[in-house]
């Protein structure tokens, strides 16, 4: 299933390493990464493809927990919501 | 496909501009629950609502997590109860309390449908039913009630309106300890719709399928934010900005509605293209109108600005959803919109101006507190005026006023939560009791004969 991971917060070392390590462990393929600095805040957007049998809630909770441990907001959302809102 | 800017825009809409799905409402038919006695009927009603809506709250919460969009309210609407209890109308409160119990156990904040449709005539059982409304609203917490008293096809039932003036007064008196909060759960409609997901006026129409999911979207803050980038735009361009924003908001609602219906084994009903405010700052319809260039909502120009906003929201939303319905438009509930509250408290908006505004947007005189000593006939006359606007203009209008017990103009009544707080607005002191006392039916307008 296509999903979007967004990471936001104060820039620091090791963010990509930690998030991508967690995704690798859970068999999630990263298809695209982009980063930007928005109002002094670091924002990273990852397009990912999760394993077919992935429990979305569990993955979401794991990312949320990782976010808390590194002081960032990490969220996972179905890609469908962005497709719906931004494409006719 | 979408890019990083679209991702960030959506996240900002949710985090900074209060974008949310305002309600996922499950409509449930109660017609299979009619039994020989009120007690058996109440039990059947309770069981059916519990069974059908059991998964509503957990499903909505899961959708909210997965799509990253808050779903604020989860609600249930049912077949107008007066139809279910027609054989034993005096005992309708038994069904009312069964529904309230179901609402508590399902974990939903409101359940709508303690309702009667009397727009062309009021049967004896319906009058008895309507007279139970004050007691039921005082004894239940989460049950909402509505009565349809007019339609463009049939005219306006002035006998029912006279009765509703008295019912509103009695409801306020029975809930006087909480500022007359019972009246916040009671709506009098003209041209009520059968698929409205919003409370307090939601009920599940008899023309509907057995179990239906209707979704109401919201996002006044998102529209205001989008307009703040074009402070010099003319109104044509401003309308375009609103349309584009409404499209995005509605697409989110459409996606959630279809997915919710699929997971709950219900039919996807409609998306209500609404701008519904809350008392939170940054979630105000009044502030959109002020963003368009009014110093305060209620001044001259307010009706025109609201007409433009309402139309643009519909045009953007219609394109975004396969089925639209409900009330669809901007809501202007005074106590539930921080901009409206502030304007009312400053004496900048009047009931008369609000009435004019209801000609060009969805619904009507909504969540307006008036002096506690307002006569029942004056309240009935306010309902008659709104019903006439709805009837002649072929639109839904409604009255949800609270004659706050013991309160006078200049004071305020607090309801808390989403219901907010309401400064008491003055009503006209003239006497309409003779007009209201005439009763009868105002005939439907000539342009209603369309066959």
Interface residues (C-beta under 8 A of the other chain):
Chain A: X4 X6 X8 X34 X36 X38 X43 X45 X56 X57 X60 X75 X77 X78 X80 X81 X82 X83 X84 X85 X86 X87 X88
Chain B: X1 X2 X4 X6 X7 X8 X9 X10 X11 X62 X65 X66 X67 X68 X69 X248 X251 X252 X254 X255 X319
